[in-house]
Amino acid sequence: MMNPFIFAKKHKILYNKTGDKMKKILLVEDNESIILGLKYTLEQEGFIVDIAKNVLSAKTLKSKNNYDLYLLDISLPDGEGFEICKEVKEKDNKPVIFLTARDDESDAVQGLDMGADDYVVKPFRTRELISRINSVLRRYGYDANNQNNIKCGDIIIDTNSAKVYNKDKEIIFTSLEYKILVMLFSNKGILVTREKILERIWDVAGNFVNDNTLTVYIKRIREKINDKDGKIIETVRGIGYRVVDK
C-alpha cells in the first residue's frame, strides 16, 4: 500500500495545520483590491485560492482543476458570472457564491434560480463571507466528519446551526420536529421507544405532546427527509422507532 504522504504529494493533495484536506476555491473577480485582500484572508483561513479575472480564464482554470467552491463576480470584462455558474451546476454541481456590486433583486433571483448557493453584495465584511463559505461547504457534506454533525445517508444535521440538509439543500423543520429528528438520528441503530420520545419533548406552548400528535410529527419528518416508506426511520410496531443508516 502506498504511503499516504507519498500519495498526497503525487496527487497534489494539500493539508492544513490541523491535518484536514485544504479546500480549493476559484475566485472570479476583476477588481484588483478585492482580489488581493480576499485571497490573503482566504489563504489565512486555510483555503487554496486560484484567481480568474474574466470568464475565459475562469473556464480554462475550471477545466484543469477540481474546485470545492466558486466565488463569482457577476460583471466581468468578457461576460457575466452567470455563465460560469450555469456550467458549474450543469457539470459539477459544486457550491457557488456570487459577489457583486449590483444591489439588484433581479440579479439575486437570477443567480439563485440557476442554482447558486448564496449571494453577497459588495462591500461585504470578510468575516461574514468566510462564515457563509463554511456554511455552504457544510451543506455539501465537506464538513460531514465534524463531531458536531450527525449524518445518516444524504441527511446531515448541523447541530452548531440547528440546520438540516439533504445533500446540498436545506430542509426546514419546526422546533419540535428538529428535536425529534436529532433524538432519533443520535441513536442510529438503537430502538427509541415512543415513551422516551414523549418524555423528552414539549410543544411550543409548553404542553405535553400526546401519542397521536407524535405519530403526526413522525409522518411530517419522514415526508421532509423523503422517507415516506419508512426505510430510514423504521417503525417497530407498538414500541417505537429505529433509524437505519443503509
Secondary structure, 3 states (H helix, E strand, C coil): CCCHHHHHHHCCCCECCCCCECCEEEEECCCHHHHHHHHHHHHHCCCEEEEECCHHHHHHHHHHCCCCEEEEECEECCEEHHHHHHHHHHHCCCCEEEEECCCCHHHHHHHHHCCCCEEEECCCCHHHHHHHHHHHHHHCCCCCCCCCEEEECCEEEECCCCEEEECCEEECCCHHHHHHHHHHHCCCCCCEEHHHHHHHCECCCCCECCHHHHHHHHHHHHHHCCCCCCCCEEEECCCEEEECCC
